[in-house]
Amino acid sequence: MTDRADTQQTRAIMSAVLLLGRRLRAARPRDAVPISQLNALSILRRLGAMPAARLAEEMLLQPQSLSRLIVSLEEDGLIVRTPGSEDRRTILLEITGAGREAVVYDLAARQRWLERAMEGLTPEERLALTAASAAMLKLAQAGS
């Protein structure tokens, strides 16, 4: 009986997370950077400068899949390549001010949508979501 309840619970959570994710993606500004670029920029913003291989790992991509994305980000002035401080042969990818602005612009639009949507929730539901957010972050980082 527990297995079936766990499966139903898992499906309910997965369905809600996927639907909310789709809704948040729909709230992105039309003129925002493509989602693949946003993903890379968000990682560089959060973790700092890193080699392309590490960025690929963080994005769960093969390094060769990242080369066109890096060129595009660099051409758009959203990242720069800089030599590593310890080993000058190492090239680090670093987010620029314009890259940071692109991330903030995108996230702000989605945050506005979420804040408006949450107005329809009770105070208890808002507290439950806040409490659940810590557990969802833990789940998102599982197996990283």
C-alpha positions as CSV (number, residue, x, y, z in Angstrom):
1,M,0.0,0.0,0.0
2,T,2.9,2.4,0.8
3,D,4.4,1.8,-2.6
4,R,1.2,2.9,-4.4
5,A,0.8,6.0,-2.1
6,D,4.5,6.9,-2.7
7,T,4.0,6.5,-6.5
8,Q,0.9,8.7,-6.5
9,Q,2.7,11.3,-4.3
10,T,5.7,11.3,-6.7
11,R,3.5,11.7,-9.7
12,A,1.6,14.6,-8.1
13,I,4.8,16.4,-7.2
14,M,6.3,15.7,-10.7
15,S,3.1,16.9,-12.4
16,A,3.0,20.1,-10.3
17,V,6.7,20.9,-10.8
18,L,6.5,20.4,-14.6
19,L,3.4,22.4,-15.0
20,L,4.8,25.3,-12.9
21,G,8.1,25.1,-14.8
22,R,6.2,25.4,-18.1
23,R,4.2,28.3,-16.7
24,L,7.3,30.1,-15.5
25,R,9.0,29.6,-18.9
26,A,5.9,31.1,-20.6
27,A,6.3,34.2,-18.4
28,R,9.8,34.9,-19.9
29,P,10.1,38.1,-21.9
30,R,9.8,37.5,-25.6
31,D,13.1,39.4,-26.2
32,A,15.0,37.5,-23.5
33,V,18.1,35.5,-24.4
34,P,17.4,31.9,-25.5
35,I,16.9,29.5,-22.6
36,S,20.2,27.6,-23.3
37,Q,22.1,30.9,-23.0
38,L,20.2,31.8,-19.9
39,N,21.1,28.5,-18.3
40,A,24.8,29.0,-19.0
41,L,24.7,32.6,-17.8
42,S,22.9,31.7,-14.6
43,I,25.5,29.1,-13.8
44,L,28.4,31.5,-14.4
45,R,26.6,34.2,-12.4
46,R,26.0,31.8,-9.5
47,L,29.4,29.9,-9.5
48,G,31.7,32.4,-11.1
49,A,34.3,32.0,-13.9
50,M,35.1,28.5,-15.0
51,P,36.5,26.5,-17.8
52,A,34.2,25.4,-20.6
53,A,34.4,21.7,-19.5
54,R,33.1,22.6,-16.0
55,L,30.3,24.7,-17.5
56,A,29.3,21.7,-19.7
57,E,29.3,19.5,-16.6
58,E,27.2,21.9,-14.7
59,M,24.8,22.1,-17.7
60,L,24.8,18.3,-18.0
61,L,26.1,18.6,-21.6
62,Q,29.0,17.1,-23.5
63,P,31.8,19.8,-23.8
64,Q,31.6,19.6,-27.7
65,S,27.9,20.5,-27.4
66,L,28.8,23.8,-25.8
67,S,31.2,25.3,-28.3
68,R,28.5,27.1,-30.5
69,L,26.7,28.3,-27.4
70,I,30.0,29.8,-26.0
71,V,30.7,31.5,-29.4
72,S,27.2,33.0,-29.4
73,L,27.4,34.2,-25.8
74,E,30.8,35.8,-26.6
75,E,29.6,37.4,-29.8
76,D,26.6,38.9,-27.9
77,G,29.0,40.3,-25.3
78,L,27.4,38.2,-22.5
79,I,30.6,36.4,-21.6
80,V,34.3,36.9,-22.0
81,R,37.2,34.4,-22.1
82,T,40.0,35.2,-19.7
83,P,43.2,33.4,-19.0
84,G,43.3,31.5,-15.7
85,S,45.3,33.2,-12.9
86,E,47.1,30.0,-11.8
87,D,47.6,28.5,-15.3
88,R,47.6,31.0,-18.2
89,R,46.9,28.1,-20.6
90,T,43.5,27.6,-18.9
91,I,40.8,29.7,-20.5
92,L,37.9,30.7,-18.1
93,L,34.5,31.8,-19.2
94,E,33.3,34.8,-17.2
95,I,29.9,36.5,-17.3
96,T,29.9,40.2,-18.3
97,G,27.8,43.0,-16.9
98,A,25.5,42.6,-19.9
99,G,25.2,38.9,-19.2
100,R,24.2,39.6,-15.6
101,E,21.6,42.1,-16.8
102,A,20.2,39.5,-19.2
103,V,19.7,37.1,-16.2
104,V,18.2,39.7,-14.0
105,Y,15.8,40.8,-16.8
106,D,14.6,37.3,-17.4
107,L,14.2,36.3,-13.7
108,A,12.5,39.6,-12.8
109,A,9.7,38.9,-15.4
110,R,9.1,35.4,-14.0
111,Q,9.3,36.6,-10.4
112,R,6.6,39.2,-11.2
113,W,4.4,36.5,-12.6
114,L,4.9,34.3,-9.6
115,E,4.2,37.1,-7.1
116,R,0.9,37.9,-8.9
117,A,0.0,34.2,-9.0
118,M,0.7,33.8,-5.3
119,E,-1.7,36.6,-4.5
120,G,-4.4,34.0,-5.0
121,L,-3.0,31.7,-2.3
122,T,-3.9,31.7,1.3
123,P,-1.1,32.7,3.8
124,E,-0.9,29.1,4.8
125,E,-0.4,27.9,1.2
126,R,2.3,30.5,0.8
127,L,4.1,29.2,3.9
128,A,3.7,25.7,2.7
129,L,5.3,26.6,-0.7
130,T,8.2,28.4,1.1
131,A,8.8,25.3,3.3
132,A,8.6,23.1,0.2
133,S,11.1,25.2,-1.7
134,A,14.0,24.0,0.5
135,A,13.1,20.4,0.0
136,M,12.7,21.0,-3.8
137,L,16.2,22.5,-3.9
138,K,17.5,19.5,-2.1
139,L,15.8,17.2,-4.7
140,A,17.2,19.3,-7.6
141,Q,20.7,18.9,-6.2
142,A,20.4,15.2,-5.6
143,G,22.9,13.2,-7.6
144,S,24.9,16.3,-8.7
